[in-house]
């Protein structure tokens, strides 16, 4: 790791505008430092105080942190609460009943508004419906839904009855969905007839039917179907029912299930460095606390804000900053069904203007693609739209390069909106390292400093903390409330993946490299240090794609690496050895297309390799290990300077380099 270059010498710091600082929830560096010092001085007291402030407890907790079974930490464990009660009933009590909770804009532009009172009623009806179906505390429910009010209602309704939801991104294939349903042991699936994106209807219910094919999914007793397009979809008698019919039959109030603080709130599958996705399991109270607190700190949320997070509920960002965080703090938020480029690449900017969004949170990939689109077509340049309502911008999911950062700052934020570049992960539940927008100057390309209470550090391979300026491994030194509790069904994998013995067993390993700036101590994330790729902010395991490619009847062997891409950040590049002669020319193009479709069908279109190169063999050491570093260099088109003396067959290098 030590060969990671230190940051460039000249640091460009952009200070928050005075009027932002004046009104900020954390105003000025001294206020930020005071929060950090409070956490340092009395770690448990710090968290306990915020947990009492942010959460309505049914039964107050008396013990803040139980470290007896580390790294299986338990937070606020003797407290009892309900997360949906905190997101909904609490708001009704605070006078937010008639406040708009969600402004939903459909793909075709149709807008639906729903107040906190109406959302509460819907969630209660579905919660009652779930109970009537026999779904209750601890049962797992898979949600395979489009971006919709109903998707959020489904998540909240599960939380209300103590069921554990597992949202599967609606772009995943039947096979991926099936794997997750089986791994979670789901008893019900909530889905829609179809989803609509970019003017096109895409099936969902038929994918669920395929996923539930006999031979492994018998524990799924019910499939609940939201009517999105009204397409005719067959219902399986005794198993399937319409969401609207289920809800209409139920009263609009529902006593929540009071659960222990550590009761699992959800499982969300994400890619790791082995073939099988990991079911990241979060707990109720700690997760809710951090969702609410980061809304206040990172997003500086105020009662009049119109918050817009463009993520999908299928990813963790859509969990924390759509389904839970904004509701936990009584905010009004925009939820969008469609894609940023439909009907044209000005859609985001048009919606910001139309709904007067004040806080806008999106991914670098979206920004990069909108930069390109507006370079081509000035009519969709953000400068053509009324973005005057914006006061804060955010970025998430992947590193944002300084050029895109500056474009975003200048053209979307008009040079006066701070940008919070938020580093976090599915496992962390909420932001870990991010500028506090009213407290600290921004440095393009850096996610600044850890949030108060988050003890982040950069260490070497033995867990020793490194001086600023030296690249190393990003770790979190102390447990925090919203951390992953376990890998569903595989506690051992949780332990090995996140608290490895090599680092001493007590440091949380994020899986990313980082370097701190010499002067400011700011963190810059240098990318994953494991075999995980980040394509358009979607996390993918190279092993997962490799094993799918290798399962194709024509493929003998495959290796997958990442390659920098100026739109998607990283792109998937696959090196493939067929069971027959190496294809060339037109044949190679045809096989590559077939393999891409295969990956789309087996995992998801988001995992399709951008590039597939064929060879007679893969470069291996004499002991038979695929030389991935070499493949990464070849994919990037780099000059190979690596020592190749251990390579079994040097002749294949040329093949790999030339093959396209
Ligand atoms: O590599 C880091 C990158 O995304 C990974 C987490 O992916 P996921 O669990 O899917 O969650 C994405 C949304 C939180 C991290 O290990 N990542 C996330 N945010 C940033 C980032 N890399 C650089 N800068 C960020 N702001």
Boltz pocket constraint, residues with backbone or C-beta under 6 A from the ligand:
constraints:
  - pocket:
      binder: B
      contacts: [[A, 270], [A, 316], [A, 317], [A, 395], [A, 396], [A, 397], [A, 398], [A, 399], [A, 400], [A, 421], [A, 422], [A, 423], [A, 424], [A, 425], [A, 426], [A, 427], [A, 433], [A, 447], [A, 510], [A, 511], [A, 512], [A, 525], [A, 527], [A, 528], [A, 534], [A, 537], [A, 538], [A, 539]]
      max_distance: 6.0
